[in-house]
Amino acid sequence: MRTLVAIPVYNEQKYVASVLEKVRQHAEHILVIDDGSKDATPQLLANFPVEVIRHSTNRGYGHSLMDAFRWAAVDGFDWVITMDCDEQHEPASIPAFLEAASEGRADVISGSRYLIPVELQEAIGSPPPERRGVNEIITEELNSRLGLTLTDSFCGFKAYRVAALAGLTLDEQGYAFPMQFWVQAVAAGLRIEEIPVKLIYNDLQRSFGGPLDDRDVRLAHYRRVLHCELKRCQRRLPSSAMRDVTAVDCGS
């Protein structure tokens, strides 16, 4: 089972070296997608034997993930594991994803920070209430509409069967990428499994940047992308998916 670990980064000079040192203990093939970093991240990456995709400008989190999926497909990988570079995803959890992938029960293995109740795990820090709240609202809506049983729809620590991604038509560039992905995954009949990962919030100063730092703006944006994708895929979704979908302008 040939597996690629893909790590989107943007201005991660504080963490990138320590994260890569740890990832290399668990992965042979590593791809870093540098989404237009303006700090010392590119120079630090040059010190590591990893593959790098470098964006000249910031193109968005979703764009970076799609780059990783394309790379994995072209290079013939069986699985691609995605994780963040802010020390909030533990590289030591990579073997758990590999084990789950090898069991063959799922096409998508999604890390969840909430599958084990927070009070029962050795969590490090806690998410800002507004972030946890948005996650809960969107996760509940996804479950209700799509018949899922997710506990954490936004965790970026995931493993994807590369062949299963081939039938998806992903084009959401930014942080709303999970909305599009979950809808298309259900529409394509992908098998989804959650596994627990540790809840770590060690940098409360991190932001989305721009209008998405406002909780209500962010929630409205996520819902717009979600509802547009539901409309786009409605013929392949359960009838519950379209219940009370808001009238939104999804463009051409």
Summary of the structure (lengths in Angstrom):
residues: 252
radius of gyration: 17.5
end to end distance: 39.9
largest distance: 51.9
contacts: 781
relative contact order: 0.15
helix: 42%
strand: 15%
